Amino acid sequence: MSHGYEYEFEQIRKRYKVPARGGQRVKYTGRQDGIAETGTIVGADGQYLFIRIDGDRGEVANFHPTWELEYLT
């Protein structure tokens, strides 16, 4: 799932002071309609996280680590 992204995750954790890790669950609250969505971090590239939102049929979207994300345990 997140194999090969550990360096990117480490850099994101250091730069943005967030606990981002592959396989971690998150809640996104930035939709204009105010509906919160949950998903799973599946990768990273540079300053962005790849997140698969629950129910999105396998599609992956890019999210900034500090923009409207809550990191779940």
Order of alpha helices (4+ residues) and beta strands (2+ residues): alpha-beta-beta-beta-beta-beta
